Amino acid sequence: MRLPDLSGLRLAMTPEEIREARRKLGLSQVEIARRLDVDVVTWNRWERGRQDVRFPEILRLAFVGLEVERRSA
């Protein structure tokens, strides 16, 4: 299995990037919030740009992990 190329990766994600990454995984806000153990209200705020992600590098890694998991299924 090939892992995504992470070279040149920006840590911070825009609200649009967060939303698009979730949609690419085929998950609703409720589903991804549950999978990542994040309150759904917090997730919604991230996608609307109402709240900054405190640890953007962890969110990026979580997206990579979910993508690897999806490809393995």
C-alpha positions, 0 to 999 in steps of 0.5 A, a space after each residue: 500500500 502506498 501512503 500519500 506524499 506529505 512533502 510540502 504539507 502545510 499544517 494549517 487547513 482552511 475551513 474549505 480544506 477541512 470540509 473537502 477532506 471530510 467529503 472525500 472520505 465520504 463521511 458526514 460531520 457527525 460520522 467524522 466527529 465520532 471517529 476522531 472523538 471530537 464534539 460535532 459542534 466543534 467540527 462544525 465550527 472548524 468547517 465554518 471557520 468559526 473556531 481554529 483547530 488547536 493542533 492542525 498537525 494532528 488533524 492532518 495526520 488523522 485525515 491521512 489515517 482515515 484515508 489509509 483505513 478507507 483504502 484498506 477496506 
